[in-house]
Amino acid sequence: MKTQFQAKIEEITASAIPMHMPGHKRNTALLGDDLPYSVDLTEIDGADDLHDPEEGGIIGSLCERFASLYGARSAHPLVNGSTCGILAGIRTLTKPNDSVIVARNCHKSVWHAIEICRLNPTCILPPITPEHGICGAITAEAVEDAFVLSGGATCVILTSPTYEGVISDIDAIAEVCKKYNAALFVDAAHGAHLGFSKHFPDFPRGADIAVTSLHKTLPALTQTALGLVFNDKYSSAYARNLGIFETSSPSYILMNSIAKCADILSDCREMFDNYRAMLDDFYASTKPQMLSLIKTDDIGKISISTRNTTFTGSSIADALRNRFRIEPEMVHSDYLLCMTSICDTSENLFALSRAIMELDGEAECSEGRTYPSFITELPPVEIPLTDAVWLDLPDGGEVSNAYVWVYPPGVPLLLPGERVTEEIKNHLEMLKNSGISPKIIKTS
C-alpha cells in the first residue's frame, strides 16, 4: 500500500522529464526495480560494518572495488552524501587554526568545515567567463599566489568540476601544493562519472583526498557518495573522521545502490559510448540563434544561456516545466542547467532539444542585460568566519551575520563576518528581480 508521501511524489514525477539529479533518472527499464525492503537491515552477523569493514566482507569488498575503479589507495562508500565526506576530509588534512587556501566558489559544506575546524581561509576568487558569466577554472598560478598571501597554508581546497562542468588543472595544482608541503582536497561531487571513458575528462586523482557524489551523475540513489583517498598516509585518519560525521546507522538500501553502481561501472564502456552518441546528436540538432548553449569541459552538463534576450533563467525554467514537462536542475539569473547521465534516453534529449529550439524562436533581443553568476570581488573580511559565527551581530548591519546562498548550487555569496558591499547588495537585488530567492542562514 502506498503512503500519501509516495503517492504525492509519484504524482509530481509522473510525466516530467528529469533533467536533474539523481543520475539514475528513474530509468527502471534500464536499471530494474529491485529495491528496497529486502535489503533494509542493520549490522547483523555477516553483513559487515561500514565503519569497520572486514577484508573480504561485503562492505570491505565494495571498498576495494571502488578503490580499483577510481585508482585510489582507499575508497569509502558514503550514505550521508558528499557533505559528510567533505567535512571528514577537511578535518583529516588540517588541524585547528591552520591557514588554508580555498576557492571562494566552494560548496557550503566546505565553509561549514572551515567553521567547525576553526581554520583561517585565504580565498581565491575564480575568474568569471566573459561570454556567459559563470565561474571559470582555478589556475595553478592563482594557487601559487595564494600561498604567498596565506603565510604558510597547510591545505588547498577546490571544487572541480564545478556545477556547470568547469574543470581545473588538478595535476598542476598538486605540484604547487607539493612545493609548499601542503595537502590538496578536491570536492569532485559533480565528477563521479569522470575517468571511465575517453569521451570525458579524467577524475582528479592528483588530490590527496577527493569526494564525489555517485547520485549526481551516475545510477545511484540520492545521498550515495564516495570518499577517495589517493595519499595512503591519510587513510586511517579519514576513516576515523568519517565515524564522526557520518551516521552510525548506515542504510543498507543505499549501500546496495552503491554496489549496483559498482557493477555498472565495471562494464560501462558501451553505456558511455551510447551516452556520448546521444549528446553528439543533441548538440548537432540544437543550434539556437538567440539563446545559447554553454559548453564546458563536461559536455553532459547542458547549460542554456539567456544572455541578451528577453528571457531570464527563471522564465525559461518555467516554460520547460509548464509547457514541455521538463524539470531542470538549477536556475540562475540568465542561465539554467540541465544535467544528463548515462541513464538518459535519446527521447529525453530530443525533447529537450525541441523545447530549446521552440523557445529560441520566441526569444527577442535585449542588449546590455548581463549578470555574472557569482561575485566578481572578494568582500572585505571584517571579522574572521570562525569568530563571526559566535557573535550576536545585528540584522541589517554592514557586517554579515549570515551565510547567504542560492541553492542549488549552495555556494555562499556572502559569509559571516564579511562586509556587505554594494556589489553584494546589487547582486542579491538582481537575483530577486530575476525570480530567484537567496537563502539567508543566520548564525545566531
N, C-alpha and C positions, 0 to 999 in steps of 0.2 A: 504494500500500500504506500502510495506516495505521500510525503509530507507536504504541507502547504508551501514550505520553503522550496522544495524540489519542484513542485508544480509551477510556482512563480518563475523560477529560473528557466524552466523549460519553455514557458510562455514567452519570456523575453528573448530567448535564443532560437526559437522555433524556425524562423526563416531568414535570420540575419546571417550575412556572410562575414565570418570573423577575420578581419584584417588587423588583428591584435593578438597579444599573447593570451594564453599559453600556446606553445608551438605545436601541440598535438592537433590543434584546430578542430577538435571534436570529431575527428575523422575516424569513426568507429569501423567504417568499411575497410580501412587500411589496417588499423591497429587492434581491432577486436573490441569486445566489451565485457572483459572478464574480471572487473573489479567491482566491489571492494570487500564484502563481508568475509569471504573465505580466507582472506589474508590479514584480517584485523585482529592482531593478538599482541602479546607483550613478551618480555624476555623469558619465555619458558625454556625448559631443557631442550637443547638442540637448536634454538632459534638465534643463538649468538647475541651479542650486545654491541650496539652502535658505539658506545663509549669505551669499549674494551674488546674489540673484535678479535676472534681467535684465528690464527693461521689455519686455513682450510675450512673455517666456518662459513656460513652462508654470507655473513656481512664481511668477514675478513677476505673472502674470495672476491666479493664485489669491489672492495677497496683495491685489491691487486689488479683487477680487470681495468678499472678506470685509470690507475697509475700507468698501466701499459698503454691504454688508448691515448692518453694525453702526453705521454713521455715524462711523467713526473716521478719523483722519488717516493712520494706517498700521496694517496688520494683519500678524501674524507667525504662520503655522501652526507649531504645536509638536508634536514627536513624542516628547518626554520627559514628557508630561503637564503639568498646570498648575504642578507643582513647579518646573521649570526656569524657567518664565515668572515665577513669584513671586520666585525668587532673583535673576533678572536685573532685574526691575522695581524691587525694593527697593535693589539696588546702583546702579541708574540714578538714583534720586531722592535718594540720600544720599551722604555721604562719611564716612570713619571718625571716630568719636567724636561724631557728630551726636546730638542728642536727638530722639527720635521718639515719637509718640503711637500706642499700639497697643491695639486691643480685645483683652482677655485671652482671648477665645474664638477667636482666630485659629488656623489650622492649624499643625501642627508645622513646616512648611516656612518659615513666616513667622519663627518663633523661630530656626530654623537660619540664616536670612538675617541676623537681628539678631546672632547669634553670630559668623558669619564676617565680617560687615561692621563688627563692633565698634561697635555702636550702643548708645545709652543710652535704654531704654524707660521711658515713663510710661504706666502701664496704665489702661485704662478697663474696669471690670467691668460687663458687661451686666446689666440687670435680669433677675430671674427671674420669669416669669409665674406668678401665684399659683394659677391654676386647674390648670395642667399641669406646672409646674416646669421649663420649657425656657427657654433664653436668649431674651430679647426684643431689640428693636431698640436700636441706639446712637443717641442723640439729638444734635442739633446743640448743645444746651445742655451736654451732657456733654463734648463735644469742646472747647467754649469753656472750660469749667472746667479741662480737662486742659492747655490751652495756658497758663493761668495757673500751673499747678503745674510745668510742664515747664521753664520758664525758657528759652524760645526754640526750641521744636521746629521742625524743618525739614520734617517729613513726618508724615502721618497714615495709618495702615494699618488697614483694616477688612475684615470679611467680610460681604458682602451679595450674594445671600441666604445665610442660614445653611443648614446641612444640612437643617433642618426646613422651610425656606422662609420664614423671617422676613426682611423687607427693611427696611433703614434708609433714611432720607431723605437720599440721597446729594447731591442738589442743594443742600439746605440746609446740609449739612456742607461741601460745596465752597465755599459762600460764606464760611463761617467760616475755612476754610483760606486763602482769598484775603485775608481781613482780616489774617491773621498771616503772609502771604507764604510759605506752606508748601505743599508738594505733597500730593496725595491719591492713595493707591494702594488699589485695591479688589480683593480676592480674590472674584471672582464665579464661582468654579469651578462652583457649582451653578445658575448662571443663564444658560447658553448659549441656552436656549430663550426667554428673555425679550425682549420688544420686537418679536416677529414676529406678534403677534395682539392684538386688542382684549380677548381673554379673559384675558390675563396682563399683569402689570406691565411697565414699561419696563426696559430694560437700564441699568445705572448709568453713563451717558455723562458724568456730571459729574466723573468721576475723570480725573486726568492720565494714568494707566495703569491698565488693568484686565486681569485674566487670567480666562479661562473655559475649562471643560473640555467640549469637544464630546461626548466619550464618555459623560459622566454623564447628560445629558438629551436628547441628540439622536442620530440614527442615524449613529454613527461608532465606529471601533474603539478599544479601550482604549489609553490613552496619548495620544490625539489631543486637542489643545487649541489655544487661540488667545491670543496676546498682542496687546492692542489699545491703541494709543497715541492718546489724544484731544487731547493737547497736543503739537503738532508739534516743539516745541523739544527734546523727549526722544527723537525717533525714531531719530536716528543712534546715540546712546549706548545705547539699548535694544537695537538690532541688534547692537552690539559686545558687550554683556554677554551676549546670548544665545549668542554664539560661545564664551563661557567656560563657561556652564552647560549647554548643550545638546550632544548628541553631534555629532561631526564626520562621522559616517557615518549620516545620517538615512535612515529606512526609506521607500522609495517606496511600499511597501504601505500604510503609514499615511498618507502624503501622498495617495495615491489615494482612501483612505477619506475624508479631509478634503475632497477635490474633489467626491466624490459627495455629501457632506453639503451643500456649497455649492449643488449642483444642486437638491437637495431644498428648501433654504431659499429659493431663487429663485422657487419656485412652491408655497408651503406653506399658503396660506390654507385650502384645503379640508381638509388634514390637521389643522390646528389646530381648525377648526370641528368636525370629527368627534371629535377628542380631547376638546374641551370637552363635547360632547354625551354622550360616554361617561362622563366624570366626573360630569356632572349626573345621569345615570341611576344611577351608583354611589351618590352621596350621597342621592338620593331613595329608594333601596331599602335603604340601610344606616342603620338607626336603632336602635343598641344602647341598652339600658336600664342596664346595669351597666358595661360598657366604654364608652369614649367616643372620638370622633374629634377629633383636634386640628387645627383649621383655621387655617392661616396665610395669608400673602399669596399664596403659591403653592399653589393647591388640588391641583396634581399631586403634591404630597408628602403621602402618606396616612400619618399617624401615629396609632397606636392606643394610647390610654392605658388602663392597668390600675389607675389610682389608686383606692384604697378598695375594691379587690376582693382575692380570694384569689390571683389570678393575678399573676405578675411578667412583665416583658418577656420574659425567657428562657423561661418556661413557655408563653407564647402563641406565641413563635417556634418552640419545639419542636413544638407542636401543629400549627402551619401546615405545618412541614416533613414531619412523620411521618404526619399524618392526611390532609392536604389537598394535599400535594406543592407547596406554595407556599414559595418561598425569599425571605425579607425582606432588606432592605438593611442595616439597623442595629438592634441590640438594646441597650436600656438598662435600667436598674433597673425602672422601672414604665411604660415605653412602648417601642414599636418602630416603625420607619419602613419603609414600602413605597414605593418610587419607581416612578413611572409616566412614560410618554413618549408622543409622537405615534405610536410604533410598537406600543403596546399594542393589544390587541383587546378587544372587548366581552365575549367569552367569558372572558378572563382576569380582567377586572374583576368580572364576575358571580361567578366562582369565589371571588374574594377576599371579595366581599360576603356570599356564602353562608357562607363559613368564619367570618367575624366574627360573623354573627348566630347561628350554631350555638354558637360558643364563648361568646357573650354569654349564651345560655340556660343555660350551665353555670357561669357566674360567680356567686360568692357575695360578700356584703358583708364587708368587713374595714376597719372605721373606723380612722382615725388613721395608717395606714401610707402616708406620702407622702415622697418623696425628690426633692430638686432634681437636675436633670441635671448641674449644674455647681456649682462653689464659690460661696458667697454672700459671702465676704470675701476680699480680696486678702491672700495670705500675706506677712508682712514680708520684705523683701529684705535678707538679712544680708551677702551677697557679690554684687556685680554679675554678671550672667549671663556677660558676656564674660571675666570673671576666673575665675568658678567652674568653667567647663568645663575649665580647665587645671590645677586644683588636685586633689591626691590626697586628697579628703575621705573620712572613714571611713564605712563602712556603718553604718546604724542610728543615725547622729548626728542632732542637732537641726537641722542644715542639710543640705538635699538635695544629693546628688552625682549626681542623675539627672534625666532627663525622665521623667515618669510620665503616661501617657495611655491611654485606651481607643481602640482602632482597629477600625472607624470610630467616631467621626469624626476621630480623630487630633488632638484639641485637648488640649494639656497641662493636666492638673490641678495639676501641680507642676513648677516649673522648677529647674534647678541654681542653687544659691545662695539659694533661698527657705527660710524656716523651715518645718519640718514641724509645722504647728499641729494642735491637737486636731480641728479641723474636717476637715482633710485626712485624718488618721488615721481618723476616723469615716466619712468619705466612701468611702475605699478599703475599709474593712471592710464597709460597706453594699453596695458593688459586688460584692465577693466573695460575700457572703451571698445576693445576687440571681443568682448564677451567671455573673458577668462577671469576667474576669481582666484587670486593668490591666497594661499593658506598662511595664516599668521598664528604661530605656535609660541605663546608666551612662556618664559622660563620661570616665572614666579607668580 
